[in-house]
Amino acid sequence: MFKLFSRNTAITTKELENDLSEKTILDVRTPGEYRTGHISNAKNIPLDKIATYVGDKETPVYVICQSGMRSKRAAGIL
């Protein structure tokens, strides 16, 4: 997972789970992968659509995927 706007810092899922602050979680997997299971508050925005994401710049954004490769690419795009 990569927290945007702070140099793409990677964190563990446990750290994300323990962070109770307001945050946006973007799941960049395909809709089919997302349907098989996802974090409850995550928004599904597939990697090929990530450039269309517009969010609140004051809220931390975390990008997740299956292995970390797509989330790293998505963080670079954002």
Rosetta blueprint (number, residue, H / E / L):
1 M L
2 F E
3 K E
4 L L
5 F L
6 S L
7 R L
8 N L
9 T E
10 A E
11 I L
12 T L
13 T H
14 K H
15 E H
16 L H
17 E H
18 N H
19 D L
20 L L
21 S L
22 E L
23 K L
24 T E
25 I E
26 L E
27 D E
28 V L
29 R L
30 T L
31 P H
32 G H
33 E H
34 Y H
35 R H
36 T L
37 G L
38 H L
39 I L
40 S L
41 N L
42 A L
43 K E
44 N E
45 I L
46 P L
47 L H
48 D H
49 K H
50 I H
51 A H
52 T H
53 Y L
54 V L
55 G L
56 D L
57 K L
58 E L
59 T L
60 P L
61 V E
62 Y E
63 V E
64 I E
65 C L
66 Q L
67 S L
68 G L
69 M H
70 R H
71 S H
72 K H
73 R H
74 A H
75 A H
76 G H
77 I H
78 L L
